[in-house]
Amino acid sequence: MPVENSTSDRHEDFVALYVRHEPAVFSFVLGMVGRTADAEDVTQRASMTMWRCFDQYETGTNFRNWAFQIAKNEALNHLTKARRDRHVFGEKLIELLAKDYGEEAEKLDARRRALDSCVKKLPEDEHEIVSGCYAEGVTIRSYAKQKGDSANKFYKRLNRIRAKLHHCIERQLGLEEQVIR
């Protein structure tokens, strides 16, 4: 019975990691293959390869980098098969794009973490506005109506909160850079 539980836990670990990183993997692949339909196919094949090879992934290491390596190999395989198309990128360009994308993904992750931290620091009323306006299926206009106020007032208030968050993110990222140096 423990073997099943271990397999189940490993499956849950994979799903949690993959779901968190799938948008980045898809964007990474799309940058290499150039067409959405091709990127969807390559990403799907990459996800199957990741699942088959998940026992080789070392827990605690950077899953996104591991996934990017597998996705890059799948994209290269796809591009090799599509060589007849003169719009296919060369392998050296793919390697360069992969390296650049990995660096950009790290920066975006740092910005996301900073945003999460800054949103948590907002006063309760501003946090409620941000949560309400960005809830799934909600528009600023519908949120304002729900609160019994004008959409214009909420647009202005949300713009001030966004500016505040932007400054907080820039400060936090600047502090991270100072700590790294």
DAFENBEL-V263436 format. One line per field, one symbol per residue. ss: DSSP state (A for helix, B for strand, O for the rest). phi: phi as a letter, one per 20 degrees, with the letter a starting at -180 (. if undefined). A space follows every 50 residues. Layout:
ss: ???
phi: ???
This chain:
ss: OAAAAAAAAAAAAAAAAAAAAAAAAAAAAAAAAOOAAAAAAAAAAAAAAA AAOAAAOOOOOOAAAAAAAAAAAAAAAAAAAOOOOOOOOOAAAAAAAAAA AAAAAAAAAAAAAAAAAAAAAOOAAAAAAAAAAOOOOOOAAAAAAAAOOO AAAAAAAAAAAAAAAAAAAAAAAAAAAAAAO
phi: .fffffffffffffffffffdggffffgfgfeencgfffffffffffffg ffdffefegneffffffffffffffffffffegfefeeffffffffffff fffffffffffffffgffffefggfffffffffdffnddfffffffemce fgffgffffffffffgfffffffffffffff
